[in-house]
Amino acid sequence: MKSMLIVAALAFSNAALACDGPAKEAAVDVSKAEGTQLALDVTGMKCGSCSSKVTAALNKVDGVNAVNVNHETGKAEIAYDDAKTNPKALIATITALDFKATIATDKDAKKEG
C-alpha cells in the first residue's frame, strides 16, 4: 500500500513539473501592431506558464512584431512581417515546444462572437 502511494505521489509531482503553474502576462493588443495578422488554435497548453513559453518562443522569431497567447482559450494571435517569417514557421515554433498549432478558421471566430 505504501509503495502505491509513493508511485501516485511521484506521478502527480511529475505532472506538476510539466506545467509550472500560473504565469500572468499583460495581454498585448495584436490588432494594433504592424504586420500581417494571424490567429492560431493551440492545443496542449494547461496553464499560464505554458502560454508564457509559447509567447517567449514566438517573440524570438525574426519578424514577429506582437504576440498574445491565452491558454484558457487556446488561441495565439500574432502580428508579423511576412517578408521575414510565415505561418508555417510560426506553427513549427509552437510544435517544437510539444504543443499543436493550426490556423484558426473564420468558423472559429464566429463561435467566439
N, C-alpha and C positions, 0 to 999 in steps of 0.2 A: 504494500500500500504506500509506503514511504517513497519507494522508487517511482511510482506512478505520479505522485505529487511533484517530485523533482523534475520529471520529464515534462509535465504540464507547465511548471513554472519556467523551465528553460524555453519551451515553445513560445510561451507568452512573451518572455523577455526578448527573444529573437524577433518576434513580430514587431515589438515596440522599437527595436533597433532599426527596422526597415523604414519606419516613419517616425521622425524625430519630434512630432507633436506640433502644436500650433506655432506658426511664424506669421506675423502680420506685417504686410507691406502696404503702403499707401497705394490705392488704385490710381492708375495712370489713365487719362482720357486719350486713348489711342486715336480717336476720331479727329482730334485736333492736331495730330502730328503730321509732319510731311511724309509723303511717300504713298506707296500702294498699300491699301488696307487688306488684311487677311484675317479671317476668323477660322480657328481650328477647334475641332472637338478633340479633347484629350481624355483618355481613359486610363485608369490606374492610379490617379492621384487620390490620396486618402486624407491629407492634412495640409496645413499651411506651409509646412516645411517642403512638401512635395512641390507645391506651386512656386515656392521661392527658388527651388533648384531649377525648375523649368525656366522661370523668369531670368535667372542669372545666366543660364546657358544660352538662351536666345539673345540676351543683351551682349554677349560676347561675339555673336555672328556679325562680321563686317557687313554694313549696310542696314542693320536694324536700327530704326530711329526711336521706336517706343514699343513697349510690351505691357500687357495686362493679362495675368493668368489667375484664374479663380478655380480652386479645387472643388468648391461646392457646386458650381455649375458645370465644371468640366470643360470650360472654354478658355482659349488663348486668343487674344486679339493682338495683332502685330501690325505695325506700320514699318515698311521697309523700302529701300531704294532698289528697284528691280534691275538696275544696271550692275548691282553688286551681289545680290542673292535672289533666291526664288523659293516658291512654296516647297519644292522637293527638298531643298537643303534645310529649310526650317523644320520640316517634318522629320528629316534624318537626325537633326539635333535633338529633338524630343525623344525619338525612338532609341537613341544612344543612351538615354537615361532610363531605359526599360519601361517607358510609357508608350501608349499607342496614340497616334495622332492622325486625323483625317480632316480634309477640308470640310468645313461646315456648309450645309446647303441652305438655300433660301427657305426650304421647308422647316429647317431647324429654327430659323429666325422668326418665322410666323408662329411657332409653338410658344416662343417666349413672350411675344407681344400680344 
